[in-house]
Amino acid sequence: MAAIFRLGNRQILSQLRNEKLGMLSLVRPVTLKAQPATKEIDIGHDERNMQLGRPQSPHLTIYSFQLTSMLSITHRATGMMLAGYAIMWGTGAVVLPDTIPHYLDALQQAHVGGFVLSMGKFMLAFPMCYHFWNGIRHLAWDLGRFLTIKEVYATGYAMLALTVASAIALTSM
């Protein structure tokens, strides 16, 4: 056995000593041939997945909406609505030639029905009430209160009830 290893070592060492053009004879020379890059077909993500036979994810068709995510989305939406109202009222105060009582008198003279007027008031009051009560809820969370799932859902439903009740109360004024 030792003789076989000795013979193998001698052959490897003799090949390592033979140098060919500065390279070891054990290393096989490789030549790379330059080729132009292949141009990728410019197709969309969905088309490519269809060609590859990949299924499309049903993401929104199987998603069940949760109270927590919906309340978060609507909190942001009501914040944007309130900012829009502030911009509209401020721009109107600067641009319109008459004062607000003049426009309120014009609205009364137009004999707008009570239902339409009430709906207009409700549309102004609801985002403010919602954003207010949900903001109180968020402040309670910042204090470390009502953070379990059961409490989050309970405060969510309570906040919705307070929002509707206070918006109706403001509408009836």
N, CA, C and O of each residue as an XYZ file, in Angstrom:
692
protein
N       0.818     -1.170      0.000
C       0.000      0.000      0.000
C       0.871      1.246      0.000
O       0.616      2.187     -0.751
N       1.882      1.254      0.826
C       2.772      2.406      0.885
C       3.451      2.615     -0.449
O       3.722      3.751     -0.839
N       3.733      1.517     -1.164
C       4.395      1.635     -2.475
C       3.463      2.328     -3.469
O       3.918      3.125     -4.289
N       2.176      2.035     -3.404
C       1.222      2.660     -4.336
C       1.151      4.162     -4.071
O       1.175      4.959     -5.008
N       1.062      4.550     -2.797
C       1.015      5.964     -2.476
C       2.300      6.674     -2.902
O       2.260      7.796     -3.407
N       3.452      6.004     -2.691
C       4.711      6.598     -3.076
C       4.773      6.813     -4.581
O       5.249      7.853     -5.037
N       4.292      5.833     -5.368
C       4.299      5.925     -6.817
C       3.364      7.050     -7.282
O       3.708      7.820     -8.178
N       2.173      7.136     -6.661
C       1.225      8.202     -7.022
C       1.778      9.575     -6.712
O       1.597     10.507     -7.496
N       2.448      9.715     -5.583
C       3.038     11.002     -5.211
C       4.143     11.399     -6.166
O       4.282     12.576     -6.499
N       4.950     10.409     -6.621
C       6.031     10.721     -7.559
C       5.469     11.236     -8.876
O       6.025     12.166     -9.460
N       4.357     10.637     -9.361
C       3.791     11.077    -10.632
C       3.209     12.484    -10.510
O       3.357     13.310    -11.411
N       2.556     12.741     -9.400
C       1.983     14.080     -9.214
C       3.080     15.111     -9.107
O       2.974     16.184     -9.702
N       4.139     14.814     -8.360
C       5.230     15.769     -8.206
C       5.964     15.988     -9.517
O       6.376     17.110     -9.811
N       6.135     14.936    -10.309
C       6.831     15.110    -11.586
C       5.999     15.979    -12.531
O       6.561     16.761    -13.297
N       4.670     15.856    -12.490
C       3.850     16.703    -13.357
C       3.841     18.144    -12.859
O       3.772     19.074    -13.662
N       3.908     18.334    -11.560
C       3.965     19.691    -11.038
C       5.250     20.392    -11.428
O       5.273     21.614    -11.575
N       6.342     19.614    -11.601
C       7.625     20.218    -11.961
C       7.658     20.605    -13.433
O       8.340     21.562    -13.800
N       6.930     19.878    -14.285
C       6.901     20.191    -15.713
C       5.977     21.387    -15.934
O       4.767     21.289    -15.734
N       6.537     22.477    -16.333
C       5.732     23.668    -16.589
C       5.639     23.872    -18.085
O       6.624     23.745    -18.811
N       4.455     24.187    -18.525
C       4.220     24.436    -19.925
C       3.731     25.867    -20.069
O       2.641     26.181    -19.591
N       4.487     26.743    -20.704
C       4.115     28.142    -20.944
C       3.712     28.851    -19.651
O       2.778     29.653    -19.633
N       4.402     28.555    -18.620
C       4.134     29.213    -17.350
C       2.958     28.638    -16.598
O       2.645     29.123    -15.510
N       2.288     27.623    -17.128
C       1.147     27.020    -16.444
C       1.521     25.619    -16.010
O       2.350     24.972    -16.649
N       0.944     25.161    -14.973
C       1.190     23.798    -14.546
C       0.523     22.850    -15.531
O      -0.525     23.176    -16.087
N       1.101     21.710    -15.749
C       0.550     20.783    -16.726
C      -0.751     20.144    -16.230
O      -1.499     19.577    -17.027
N      -1.033     20.228    -14.917
C      -2.289     19.691    -14.408
C      -3.472     20.586    -14.749
O      -4.613     20.126    -14.803
N      -3.198     21.860    -14.977
C      -4.253     22.811    -15.261
C      -4.530     22.812    -16.750
O      -3.623     23.021    -17.556
N      -5.749     22.584    -17.106
C      -6.143     22.566    -18.504
C      -6.407     23.988    -18.974
O      -7.183     24.711    -18.348
N      -5.783     24.395    -20.051
C      -6.019     25.762    -20.522
C      -7.451     25.899    -21.062
O      -7.971     24.999    -21.722
N      -8.078     27.056    -20.760
C      -9.444     27.314    -21.186
C      -9.451     28.612    -21.982
O      -8.832     29.599    -21.585
N     -10.148     28.600    -23.096
C     -10.280     29.794    -23.910
C     -11.751     30.186    -23.922
O     -12.622     29.370    -24.221
N     -12.014     31.448    -23.593
C     -13.377     31.944    -23.596
C     -13.655     32.645    -24.907
O     -12.839     33.431    -25.390
N     -14.800     32.359    -25.475
C     -15.193     32.983    -26.725
C     -16.255     34.037    -26.403
O     -17.275     33.728    -25.787
N     -16.015     35.265    -26.816
C     -16.957     36.350    -26.561
C     -18.173     36.196    -27.458
O     -18.046     35.937    -28.655
N     -19.342     36.356    -26.874
C     -20.593     36.298    -27.617
C     -21.443     37.493    -27.215
O     -21.380     37.962    -26.079
N     -22.237     37.978    -28.160
C     -23.113     39.107    -27.788
C     -24.185     38.638    -26.800
O     -24.624     37.488    -26.825
N     -24.588     39.560    -25.936
C     -25.597     39.238    -24.927
C     -26.942     39.002    -25.602
O     -27.305     39.680    -26.564
N     -27.670     38.027    -25.074
C     -28.998     37.762    -25.618
C     -29.962     38.793    -25.060
O     -29.918     39.121    -23.874
N     -30.826     39.297    -25.916
C     -31.765     40.320    -25.513
C     -32.998     39.658    -24.901
O     -33.604     38.770    -25.501
N     -33.359     40.106    -23.692
C     -34.531     39.553    -23.027
C     -35.787     40.140    -23.645
O     -35.829     41.314    -24.014
N     -36.794     39.317    -23.750
C     -38.067     39.784    -24.266
C     -38.725     40.628    -23.187
O     -38.825     40.211    -22.033
N     -39.173     41.820    -23.570
C     -39.771     42.746    -22.606
C     -41.260     42.447    -22.466
O     -42.093     42.987    -23.194
N     -41.572     41.571    -21.510
C     -42.974     41.242    -21.242
C     -43.259     41.527    -19.778
O     -42.346     41.632    -18.959
N     -44.518     41.646    -19.471
C     -44.922     41.964    -18.098
C     -44.793     40.766    -17.169
O     -44.575     39.632    -17.596
N     -44.932     41.058    -15.911
C     -44.808     40.035    -14.873
C     -45.858     38.942    -15.040
O     -45.539     37.754    -14.971
N     -47.119     39.347    -15.260
C     -48.191     38.353    -15.382
C     -48.033     37.485    -16.624
O     -48.270     36.278    -16.573
N     -47.629     38.101    -17.753
C     -47.444     37.331    -18.984
C     -46.328     36.294    -18.817
O     -46.451     35.153    -19.262
N     -45.239     36.715    -18.166
C     -44.119     35.789    -17.958
C     -44.548     34.610    -17.086
O     -44.199     33.464    -17.372
N     -45.304     34.890    -16.021
C     -45.767     33.806    -15.154
C     -46.727     32.878    -15.886
O     -46.728     31.671    -15.644
N     -47.545     33.431    -16.779
C     -48.443     32.584    -17.548
C     -47.654     31.686    -18.500
O     -48.008     30.520    -18.674
N     -46.585     32.212    -19.122
C     -45.757     31.406    -20.019
C     -45.039     30.297    -19.258
O     -44.851     29.196    -19.777
N     -44.640     30.596    -18.026
C     -43.941     29.597    -17.220
C     -44.900     28.632    -16.534
O     -44.464     27.674    -15.895
N     -46.196     28.874    -16.659
C     -47.187     27.977    -16.070
C     -47.351     28.148    -14.571
O     -47.784     27.228    -13.878
N     -47.007     29.318    -14.075
C     -47.145     29.567    -12.635
C     -48.557     30.049    -12.338
O     -49.114     30.825    -13.114
N     -49.150     29.605    -11.231
C     -50.501     30.070    -10.901
C     -50.465     31.495    -10.364
O     -49.465     31.931     -9.793
N     -51.546     32.200    -10.549
C     -51.642     33.555    -10.024
C     -52.190     33.498     -8.604
O     -53.138     32.767     -8.320
N     -51.589     34.269     -7.730
C     -52.014     34.279     -6.334
C     -53.384     34.936     -6.212
O     -53.618     35.980     -6.821
N     -54.290     34.350     -5.440
C     -55.644     34.920     -5.319
C     -55.754     36.023     -4.290
O     -56.868     36.433     -3.963
N     -54.644     36.523     -3.762
C     -54.527     37.449     -2.650
C     -55.820     38.144     -2.206
O     -56.304     37.853     -1.111
N     -56.396     39.040     -2.998
C     -57.547     39.799     -2.514
C     -58.852     39.016     -2.566
O     -59.792     39.335     -1.838
N     -58.921     38.006     -3.409
C     -60.173     37.258     -3.506
C     -60.395     36.347     -2.303
O     -61.531     35.968     -2.017
N     -59.318     35.991     -1.595
C     -59.474     35.117     -0.431
C     -59.248     35.858      0.885
O     -59.393     35.270      1.957
N     -58.894     37.141      0.813
C     -58.593     37.911      2.017
C     -59.892     38.284      2.721
O     -60.812     38.816      2.100
N     -59.961     38.007      4.005
C     -61.120     38.445      4.774
C     -60.725     39.714      5.527
O     -59.760     39.724      6.291
N     -61.481     40.771      5.300
C     -61.163     42.051      5.914
C     -61.387     41.977      7.418
O     -62.346     41.366      7.889
N     -60.490     42.605      8.157
C     -60.549     42.584      9.612
C     -60.960     43.959     10.112
O     -60.707     44.971      9.458
N     -61.583     43.987     11.256
C     -62.008     45.251     11.840
C     -60.805     46.166     12.074
O     -60.876     47.366     11.810
N     -59.716     45.607     12.562
C     -58.552     46.430     12.899
C     -57.970     47.113     11.671
O     -57.638     48.297     11.726
N     -57.842     46.389     10.566
C     -57.269     47.008      9.360
C     -58.232     48.030      8.763
O     -57.800     49.080      8.288
N     -59.510     47.739      8.782
C     -60.495     48.673      8.225
C     -60.553     49.969      9.041
O     -60.667     51.057      8.477
N     -60.472     49.846     10.370
C     -60.495     51.048     11.203
C     -59.231     51.881     11.001
O     -59.281     53.110     11.052
N     -58.119     51.225     10.776
C     -56.874     51.950     10.518
C     -56.940     52.688      9.184
O     -56.540     53.848      9.090
N     -57.445     52.013      8.158
C     -57.550     52.643      6.841
C     -58.518     53.824      6.891
O     -58.225     54.888      6.347
N     -59.665     53.643      7.539
C     -60.638     54.731      7.592
C     -60.170     55.880      8.491
O     -60.576     57.024      8.283
N     -59.332     55.598      9.477
C     -58.767     56.675     10.294
C     -57.912     57.588      9.420
O     -57.986     58.812      9.526
N     -57.109     56.985      8.563
C     -56.290     57.786      7.652
C     -57.156     58.537      6.648
O     -56.895     59.698      6.333
N     -58.188     57.861      6.149
C     -59.077     58.502      5.169
C     -59.804     59.696      5.782
O     -59.923     60.741      5.142
N     -60.293     59.552      7.017
C     -60.983     60.682      7.644
C     -60.010     61.812      7.948
O     -60.394     62.981      7.909
N     -58.767     61.489      8.247
C     -57.764     62.540      8.434
C     -57.540     63.326      7.148
O     -57.402     64.549      7.175
N     -57.506     62.619      6.025
C     -57.358     63.312      4.743
C     -58.601     64.128      4.413
O     -58.496     65.223      3.859
N     -59.780     63.603      4.750
C     -61.011     64.360      4.509
C     -61.026     65.641      5.339
O     -61.405     66.699      4.837
N     -60.626     65.556      6.585
C     -60.606     66.744      7.439
C     -59.610     67.775      6.923
O     -59.879     68.976      6.960
N     -58.459     67.306      6.443
C     -57.492     68.232      5.859
C     -58.073     68.884      4.608
O     -57.878     70.077      4.377
N     -58.787     68.099      3.803
C     -59.439     68.656      2.612
C     -60.490     69.682      2.972
O     -60.594     70.722      2.321
N     -61.283     69.396      4.020
C     -62.283     70.366      4.475
C     -61.606     71.663      4.915
O     -62.063     72.752      4.568
N     -60.532     71.549      5.669
C     -59.836     72.745      6.147
C     -59.285     73.558      4.978
O     -59.342     74.788      4.989
N     -58.754     72.871      3.977
C     -58.227     73.579      2.811
C     -59.358     74.259      2.048
O     -59.224     75.405      1.619
N     -60.476     73.547      1.882
C     -61.612     74.133      1.159
C     -62.182     75.347      1.896
O     -62.437     76.383      1.281
N     -62.384     75.221      3.216
C     -62.940     76.343      3.974
C     -61.977     77.527      3.981
O     -62.400     78.674      3.834
N     -60.699     77.255      4.148
C     -59.708     78.339      4.152
C     -59.606     79.028      2.806
O     -59.538     80.255      2.731
N     -59.593     78.238      1.744
C     -59.535     78.816      0.398
C     -60.808     79.599      0.102
O     -60.762     80.679     -0.487
N     -61.940     79.045      0.516
C     -63.209     79.751      0.316
C     -63.251     81.067      1.058
O     -63.768     82.052      0.532
N     -62.717     81.108      2.275
C     -62.716     82.343      3.059
C     -61.855     83.415      2.395
O     -62.149     84.605      2.504
N     -60.809     83.004      1.718
C     -59.916     83.969      1.079
C     -60.437     84.388     -0.298
O     -60.358     85.562     -0.659
N     -60.964     83.443     -1.061
C     -61.307     83.688     -2.461
C     -62.722     84.232     -2.650
O     -62.924     85.132     -3.464
N     -63.697     83.710     -1.921
C     -65.091     84.100     -2.146
C     -65.331     85.547     -1.710
O     -64.780     85.999     -0.706
N     -66.152     86.264     -2.468
C     -66.315     87.698     -2.193
C     -67.188     88.027     -0.982
O     -67.017     89.084     -0.376
N     -68.115     87.145     -0.620
C     -69.018     87.444      0.491
C     -68.655     86.628      1.728
O     -67.805     85.738      1.681
N     -69.320     86.953      2.836
C     -69.058     86.248      4.091
C     -69.902     84.976      4.170
O     -70.796     84.765      3.350
N     -69.617     84.145      5.146
C     -70.315     82.870      5.305
C     -71.813     83.065      5.568
O     -72.613     82.323      4.999
N     -72.230     84.025      6.400
C     -73.680     84.207      6.589
C     -74.425     84.479      5.275
O     -75.573     84.061      5.123
N     -73.799     85.159      4.348
C     -74.439     85.406      3.054
C     -74.736     84.084      2.341
O     -75.818     83.911      1.779
N     -73.784     83.158      2.363
C     -73.969     81.872      1.686
C     -74.967     80.984      2.437
O     -75.678     80.193      1.817
N     -75.022     81.109      3.759
C     -76.023     80.364      4.526
C     -77.432     80.875      4.236
O     -78.378     80.093      4.143
N     -77.563     82.198      4.093
C     -78.866     82.767      3.712
C     -79.272     82.302      2.318
O     -80.442     82.003      2.077
N     -78.316     82.240      1.407
C     -78.617     81.767      0.048
C     -79.052     80.310      0.073
O     -79.909     79.907     -0.713
N     -78.477     79.523      0.958
C     -78.864     78.113      1.083
C     -80.279     77.991      1.636
O     -81.043     77.127      1.205
N     -80.634     78.863      2.599
C     -81.989     78.841      3.147
C     -83.007     79.312      2.110
O     -84.113     78.774      2.052
N     -82.669     80.278      1.314
C     -83.577     80.778      0.293
C     -83.773     79.775     -0.841
O     -84.775     79.829     -1.554
N     -82.809     78.853     -1.009
C     -82.939     77.825     -2.048
C     -83.910     76.737     -1.617
O     -84.250     75.857     -2.408
N     -84.356     76.791     -0.377
C     -85.305     75.821      0.181
C     -84.832     74.382      0.003
O     -85.561     73.514     -0.476
N     -83.589     74.168      0.406
C     -83.034     72.816      0.375
C     -83.774     72.015      1.437
O     -83.963     72.484      2.560
N     -84.196     70.793      1.077
C     -84.972     69.961      1.991
C     -84.206     69.613      3.252
O     -82.976     69.651      3.281
N     -84.956     69.272      4.301
C     -84.354     68.923      5.589
C     -83.462     67.690      5.512
O     -82.434     67.620      6.185
N     -83.855     66.722      4.696
C     -83.056     65.494      4.571
C     -81.712     65.788      3.926
O     -80.681     65.294      4.382
N     -81.718     66.588      2.871
C     -80.468     66.925      2.174
C     -79.557     67.732      3.090
O     -78.348     67.505      3.137
N     -80.144     68.669      3.811
C     -79.357     69.475      4.747
C     -78.781     68.613      5.868
O     -77.627     68.786      6.259
N     -79.588     67.683      6.385
C     -79.120     66.787      7.444
C     -77.988     65.881      6.940
O     -77.018     65.634      7.657
N     -78.118     65.393      5.714
C     -77.057     64.542      5.156
C     -75.764     65.336      4.952
O     -74.670     64.816      5.167
N     -75.896     66.581      4.542
C     -74.716     67.437      4.405
C     -74.028     67.666      5.737
O     -72.802     67.611      5.835
N     -74.832     67.925      6.768
C     -74.263     68.097      8.111
C     -73.596     66.813      8.594
O     -72.517     66.839      9.187
N     -74.266     65.680      8.326
C     -73.710     64.398      8.758
C     -72.379     64.118      8.051
O     -71.441     63.602      8.660
N     -72.309     64.463      6.766
C     -71.064     64.244      6.015
C     -69.925     65.116      6.534
O     -68.755     64.755      6.403
N     -70.257     66.246      7.113
C     -69.230     67.084      7.735
C     -68.882     66.591      9.139
O     -67.722     66.646      9.546
N     -69.885     66.109      9.883
C     -69.675     65.732     11.276
C     -69.040     64.354     11.434
O     -68.223     64.157     12.333
N     -69.400     63.393     10.575
C     -68.926     62.023     10.761
C     -67.398     61.895     10.726
O     -66.833     61.281     11.631
N     -66.698     62.453      9.714
C     -65.236     62.300      9.722
C     -64.586     62.924     10.950
O     -63.615     62.390     11.486
N     -65.128     64.063     11.393
C     -64.549     64.701     12.575
C     -64.753     63.832     13.820
O     -63.826     63.639     14.607
N     -65.961     63.317     13.989
C     -66.243     62.471     15.164
C     -65.429     61.178     15.116
O     -64.858     60.756     16.122
N     -65.383     60.567     13.956
C     -64.637     59.314     13.812
C     -63.162     59.524     14.141
O     -62.570     58.768     14.911
N     -62.581     60.564     13.545
C     -61.154     60.816     13.764
C     -60.890     61.182     15.230
O     -59.862     60.803     15.792
N     -61.805     61.906     15.834
C     -61.653     62.274     17.244
C     -61.673     61.040     18.143
O     -60.750     60.833     18.931
N     -62.731     60.209     18.030
C     -62.851     59.054     18.919
C     -61.775     58.012     18.648
O     -61.280     57.380     19.581
N     -61.410     57.826     17.398
C     -60.333     56.868     17.112
C     -58.992     57.411     17.590
O     -58.115     56.639     17.978
N     -58.823     58.728     17.567
C     -57.607     59.330     18.131
C     -57.514     59.111     19.628
O     -56.429     58.855     20.151
N     -58.647     59.209     20.330
C     -58.673     58.918     21.774
C     -58.273     57.465     22.008
O     -57.518     57.156     22.931
N     -58.784     56.589     21.167
C     -58.448     55.159     21.269
C     -56.939     54.939     21.081
O     -56.321     54.161     21.807
N     -56.366     55.627     20.110
C     -54.919     55.505     19.875
C     -54.118     56.072     21.045
O     -53.061     55.540     21.385
N     -54.605     57.133     21.654
C     -53.909     57.675     22.827
C     -53.927     56.674     23.981
O     -52.952     56.560     24.724
N     -55.032     55.954     24.128
C     -55.091     54.913     25.161
C     -54.077     53.816     24.853
O     -53.434     53.293     25.763
N     -53.931     53.468     23.588
C     -52.929     52.462     23.211
C     -51.527     52.964     23.512
O     -50.671     52.191     23.942
N     -51.281     54.263     23.287
C     -49.957     54.819     23.589
C     -49.637     54.747     25.070
O     -48.469     54.712     25.458
N     -50.671     54.725     25.897
C     -50.469     54.580     27.341
C     -50.346     53.119     27.758
O     -50.158     52.820     28.937
N     -50.451     52.206     26.788
C     -50.309     50.785     27.072
C     -51.604     50.131     27.521
O     -51.571     49.068     28.141
N     -52.727     50.732     27.226
C     -54.036     50.201     27.633
C     -54.756     49.570     26.443
O     -54.532     49.960     25.297
N     -55.610     48.608     26.716
C     -56.506     47.984     25.728
C     -55.755     47.401     24.532
O     -56.154     47.623     23.389
N     -54.685     46.665     24.774
C     -53.858     46.161     23.679
C     -54.072     44.683     23.357
O     -53.500     44.182     22.389
N     -54.876     43.979     24.140
C     -55.149     42.587     23.779
C     -56.141     42.580     22.615
O     -56.853     43.560     22.393
N     -56.183     41.486     21.886
C     -57.068     41.404     20.718
C     -58.524     41.633     21.103
O     -59.257     42.330     20.401
N     -58.937     41.045     22.215
C     -60.327     41.200     22.670
C     -60.627     42.663     22.983
O     -61.688     43.173     22.624
N     -59.696     43.333     23.652
C     -59.896     44.741     23.998
C     -59.825     45.643     22.772
O     -60.538     46.643     22.694
N     -58.971     45.296     21.816
C     -58.868     46.090     20.582
C     -60.193     46.057     19.831
O     -60.669     47.090     19.360
N     -60.789     44.874     19.717
C     -62.077     44.759     19.044
C     -63.185     45.455     19.839
O     -64.048     46.111     19.254
N     -63.166     45.316     21.163
C     -64.194     45.949     21.991
C     -64.111     47.471     21.880
O     -65.137     48.136     21.734
N     -62.907     48.026     21.948
C     -62.766     49.483     21.817
C     -63.095     49.941     20.400
O     -63.557     51.065     20.203
N     -62.864     49.087     19.422
C     -63.221     49.433     18.042
C     -64.717     49.576     17.871
O     -65.189     50.547     17.279
N     -65.471     48.607     18.389
C     -66.936     48.692     18.295
C     -67.478     49.847     19.127
O     -68.417     50.524     18.709
N     -66.890     50.080     20.306
C     -67.326     51.197     21.151
C     -67.050     52.527     20.452
O     -67.870     53.444     20.505
N     -65.906     52.626     19.806
C     -65.557     53.850     19.090
C     -66.530     54.096     17.935
O     -66.927     55.235     17.694
N     -66.915     53.039     17.225
C     -67.881     53.199     16.135
C     -69.234     53.669     16.661
O     -69.870     54.530     16.054
N     -69.677     53.105     17.790
C     -70.954     53.512     18.377
C     -70.908     54.972     18.827
O     -71.852     55.725     18.588
N     -69.812     55.373     19.476
C     -69.663     56.772     19.898
C     -69.615     57.705     18.697
O     -70.150     58.813     18.743
N     -68.974     57.258     17.625
C     -68.867     58.084     16.423
C     -70.241     58.348     15.823
O     -70.587     59.492     15.529
N     -71.018     57.294     15.643
C     -72.348     57.449     15.042
C     -73.241     58.310     15.949
O     -73.946     59.198     15.471
N     -73.204     58.040     17.254
C     -74.054     58.789     18.190
C     -73.672     60.277     18.204
O     -74.553     61.135     18.156
N     -72.399     60.586     18.269
C     -71.993     61.989     18.327
C     -72.206     62.683     16.981
O     -72.515     63.874     16.955
N     -72.050     61.968     15.862
C     -72.305     62.583     14.545
C     -73.793     62.880     14.386
O     -74.154     63.915     13.827
N     -74.653     61.999     14.863
C     -76.097     62.244     14.800
C     -76.456     63.417     15.719
O     -77.283     64.258     15.365
N     -75.840     63.468     16.884
C     -76.110     64.570     17.818
C     -75.687     65.917     17.197
O     -76.404     66.911     17.314
N     -74.542     65.937     16.554
C     -74.098     67.185     15.923
C     -74.975     67.534     14.711
O     -75.195     68.711     14.427
N     -75.464     66.542     14.018
C     -76.312     66.784     12.854
C     -77.645     67.390     13.277
O     -78.194     68.238     12.574
N     -78.157     66.962     14.404
C     -79.476     67.434     14.839
C     -79.430     68.836     15.421
O     -80.486     69.418     15.664
N     -78.286     69.387     15.649
C     -78.175     70.735     16.219
C     -78.545     71.784     15.196
O     -78.510     72.977     15.496
